[in-house]
Amino acid sequence: MLLNTLFLLGFIAAFIVYFATPNRTPFFIICGVSIVIKLIEYGIRFFG
């Protein structure tokens, strides 16, 4: 539940950053962290 909430907050932050800044580097960093969080959640559900 916590990891899913963190993923959704990361998605919202990435969405805002994508349209707010012309530089795409922060967007890619936030997206990458969000995807890693989602993969960790998936791993816990699959193997746990």
C-alpha positions, 0 to 999 in steps of 0.5 A: 500500500505504501509503495503504491502510494509512493508510485502514484505520487511519483507519477503525479510529480513526473507529470507536473515536471514534464509540463512545467520545465523544458529540461527533461532530465528531472522528468526521467529521474522521477520516472525512473525512481517511480518505476523502480518503486513499482518493480519492488512492489511487484517483487514483494507481491510475487515472491512474498 
